[in-house]
Amino acid sequence: MKRVAFVFPGQGSQAVGMGQEMYNEYDEVKSLFQAADELLPQPITPLMFEGPAEELTKTENAQPALLLTSAAIYQVLQNEGVRPVVTAGHSLGEYSALVAAGVFRAEEAAVLVNKRGQLMEKAYPAGQGSMAAVLGLSLEDIKTALQTVDTEHGEIVDSANINCPGQIVISGTKKGIELAEPLLKEAGAKRVLPLNVSGPFHSRLMKQAAEEFASVLADVEKADASIPVYANVTAEKVLDQKEIEQLLVQQLYSPVRFEETVVNMLKNDELDAVVEVGPGKVLSGLVKKINRRTTTFNVQDPESLQAFLTWYKEEE
């Protein structure tokens, strides 16, 4: 049997219409969406299928929408006999990875990330925090520039997503990012691109949200992982539910070490392919930039599902 890793996308991969083709095609997808709609403060399925996009993009909506879509597609893959040897996710996607590993039930995880999104939204005044992608600069050079912003101006900006060689996202105060941009370009950054997000996620400015989220997370039923999950905070495998709980709290204010996660997967897990399970192809693209020889798939609709299954089930 082929050895595959499943990776799950995070916020930014949402789009109106997400999951609809799978919903129409597979009863297990329909059942999961309907169960989550009953548990969430308001049904998410109509927003996923019809929009408006501005409402779907709100953190508290995008997070359960992405988790449900990814978890439902995972259920279809499982029913087709596909078993990953390891899982990982990018930021929010770590929750989908944990659902796949049996740590959370999908419907309850959707409610959990809805609350997570609400806490993230209110953790820092709207419009005063921001994130930006820095292209073409090393992590060490970025940290040097950000330290200057902190020391000379008292503004907090942290490295937030270490995605792939030459692509690192920074997060912090809006003023801090504006001050960092010329320093980063002077150090050799090709571009500094502001991201369309509502807060300074994965920075020290999320510590208050993390403290509040810890008590929410403690009340959610969870189990040890049935397969290893690479944690965003450490880029290492984790199985124990208590350790997972601690890492999820830290994840809110710590960088997402995605590049390191992929490197460790490819080195340690003897993989035949890395499969992005959920909307979009962002992670598949990052994996290729980390190691272009890696076989990748994205499964987001019936067509891409069949393409992957054809490969997975063919005789070696």
Disulfide bonds with the S-S distance in Angstrom:
none
